[in-house]
């Protein structure tokens, strides 16, 4: 849990992902299209990935990926992020976190 919290606070937007997950890919594309350069941690390519995956699931993220943190705070997975995007609140979160300036 400490490793996830530490990594999540190191950049305005952090995504925990798996390289084979199509929803992770879609969420990463969404952030890139918003002009955000997120830190991305591929759990299936990290030696401590399973440990981090369990920590993310304990936060309430099920399925465990993609798990998105904005401004160091856990936002949620794909459904939550897409809902925020569609209702217009994602952009405000990104601006408040300093991930984008417009």
N, C-alpha and C positions, 0 to 999 in steps of 0.2 A: 504494500500500500504506500509506503514511504517513497519508493522509487517512482511509482505512478504520479504521486503528488509533486515530487521534485521535477520530473520531466514536464508535467502539465503546466508548471508555473514558469518555465524557461522561455516561453514565446507567447505572443498574443493569442495564437490559435495552435492547438496541438490536436492531432488526430492519431488515435491508436487504431491500427488497421491490420488486415491480413492481405498479403499480395494476391491471393486467389479469390478474394471476396468481391463480388460485383457491386454490392451496395457501398462498400468502402471506396471502390473506384468512382462511383457516382458522386459520393459526398466530396471526395478530393477534387473532382472536376468542378463541382459547384463552387467550392472556395476559390479555386484558381480563376474561374470566370468572374468572381466578385473582385478580383485583384488582390487576393490574399495569398501570402506565401506561408502556408502552415508548416510547422514541424510535424513530420510523419514518422511514426514508429511502427514498423511492420512486425507484429508479434510472432509471426511464423518464421521470421529471419533473425530473431534475437534469442540468445542462449537463455535468457530469463523470461522469455515470452509467455510461457505457461503461467508462471508466478504472477506476471502483470495482468494476464487475462483473468485470473481468479480475483485479483484485487479490483479490477474494473467491474466484474460481475457483482462483487459485494457492494459496489456503489449503486447497484440497481440497473445496470446496463445489461439487458438480456434480449437478443444475443449480444455477446461481448464486443463485437466490432460492427461498424465503426463506433468508436467512443470519442466524442468531441468535447474539448475543453476550450473555453473562450475566456480570456482574462484570468486564467488559472482556476476557473470554476467549471465543474462538470455540467455540461448542457444536456447531453443525452446522446442517443444514437440516431440512425438515419431518419426515423419517423419524426422525432422531435425537431431535428434540424430542418427537414423539409417543411414541417408545419410553420416554423419560425420564418423560413424564407417566403413561403406563400402568403403569410399574413403581414409581411413587411417588417417584422421585428428583428430579423437576423442582421440586417444592415446596421441598425442602431447598436446592437451588441458589439458588432465588429468595430464600429467607430469609437464607442466607449472604451474598448479594449486597446485601441491604437493599432488595429490591424489594417484599417483603411482610413483615408483622410477625407473622402468625399461624402 
